[in-house]
Each structure stands twice: as C-alpha cells, then as structure tokens.
Amino acid sequence: QVQLVESGGSLVQPGRSLRLSCVASDDTFAAYHTGWFRQAPGKERERVACMSSRGGDTNYADSVKCRFTISRDNTKNTVYLQMNSLKTEDTAVYYCRYIGYWGQGTQVTVSS
C-alpha cells in the first residue's frame, strides 16, 4: 500500500502563486510516471500535469500551460506543482497520482 501525502494548498488572491508537494511512501518512486489532477465543485476530476519517471517528459492541460510547472525530486520521493498567475477557475481540490494510487487532496482556493 503506497501512501501519497499532498500539502501546500491555500486560499490565495488571483495572480498569486502556490507550490504543491506530494510525498510518496514508495522507494520505487523514481521508476514511475506521476502527475497532478484536480476536481472543482460539480465537475469531474481532470488531469493537470504529468511527468515521466526521470522527469524528461511532461504534459500539461491546455488551461494551465505556461502557468503551472510540474517537477520531481526522486531522492525525496516527491513531486511538485508550481502554480503561477493563479485564476479563480483554478479553484479545486488538487490530487497527486502515482501508479494506481491517489492522495487525499489539498484544497486550492483562488479568490479576491
């Protein structure tokens, strides 16, 4: 059983930045792809960003391209999501995904 623990969610004003972190309790973390998803109220969960095992390949949802950056530190079993120029429509619960596991989610609220 792999545990994923997200952190970094908060209430921020539009235009500000946040960095989310997700730590995996798995020593084979470096061998697998990982990613971030989000779910806004009343909407389906959607993929935000994904990264290959060694970090060479990334993929972003069109809505976050050029604003969000996914990265990982395999020595710490951690994946990050740097979110810049946040918009109200980025408000959602953000989830880390690794292999078939989900984290518990961290709330990001963008509001003035």
C-alpha positions in Angstrom: 0.0 0.0 0.0 1.5 3.3 -1.1 0.6 6.5 0.7 0.6 9.9 -1.0 0.5 13.0 1.2 -0.1 16.3 -0.5 0.5 19.7 1.0 0.7 23.3 0.0 -3.0 24.2 -0.7 -4.3 27.5 0.5 -6.5 30.5 -0.1 -4.8 33.0 -2.4 -5.7 36.0 -4.5 -5.8 35.9 -8.3 -2.4 36.4 -9.8 -0.5 34.9 -6.9 1.5 31.7 -6.8 1.4 28.4 -4.8 3.6 25.3 -4.8 2.0 22.0 -4.0 4.0 19.0 -2.8 3.3 15.3 -2.8 5.4 12.8 -0.9 5.1 9.1 -1.8 5.9 6.3 0.7 7.5 4.1 -2.0 11.1 3.5 -2.6 10.5 2.7 -6.3 9.1 6.2 -6.9 11.8 7.0 -9.4 10.6 4.2 -11.7 7.2 5.5 -12.5 5.3 8.4 -14.0 3.4 10.7 -11.7 1.0 13.6 -12.0 -1.4 16.1 -10.6 -5.2 16.2 -11.1 -7.8 18.5 -9.8 -11.5 18.4 -9.2 -13.6 21.6 -8.9 -17.1 21.5 -7.3 -19.7 20.0 -9.5 -17.1 18.9 -12.1 -15.2 15.8 -13.0 -11.7 15.2 -12.0 -9.3 16.4 -14.7 -5.6 15.9 -15.4 -3.5 19.0 -14.8 0.1 17.8 -15.4 2.1 14.6 -15.7 5.8 13.8 -15.6 7.8 10.8 -16.7 9.8 8.8 -14.2 13.1 10.6 -14.8 11.4 14.0 -15.5 12.3 14.2 -19.2 8.8 14.3 -20.5 5.9 16.5 -19.2 2.4 17.0 -20.3 0.0 19.8 -19.3 -3.7 20.6 -19.6 -4.2 23.5 -22.1 -5.8 25.5 -19.3 -2.6 25.6 -17.2 0.2 25.6 -19.9 2.8 28.4 -19.3 1.4 28.9 -15.8 2.0 25.6 -14.0 5.2 23.6 -13.8 5.5 20.0 -12.6 8.8 18.8 -11.2 10.0 15.9 -9.1 12.8 15.1 -6.7 13.3 11.3 -6.8 15.7 11.4 -3.9 12.8 12.7 -1.8 10.1 10.6 -3.4 8.3 13.9 -4.0 6.5 15.6 -6.9 5.8 19.3 -7.0 3.3 21.6 -8.8 4.4 25.2 -9.1 1.3 27.3 -9.9 1.8 30.8 -11.1 -0.7 33.5 -12.2 -3.5 31.7 -10.5 -7.0 32.3 -11.7 -10.4 31.9 -9.9 -11.1 29.0 -12.2 -8.1 27.1 -10.8 -10.0 26.7 -7.6 -10.3 22.9 -6.9 -9.0 20.1 -4.8 -5.7 19.0 -6.2 -4.7 15.4 -6.1 -1.4 13.6 -6.6 -1.5 10.4 -8.6 1.2 7.7 -8.6 0.7 4.3 -10.2 -2.9 3.5 -9.2 -2.9 5.5 -6.0 -4.4 8.8 -5.1 -3.5 11.2 -2.4 -6.1 12.7 -0.1 -6.1 16.0 -1.9 -5.2 19.6 -1.0 -7.6 22.5 -1.4 -6.6 25.4 -3.5 -9.0 28.4 -3.5 -8.3 31.4 -5.6 -10.4 34.4 -4.7 -10.2 38.1 -4.1 
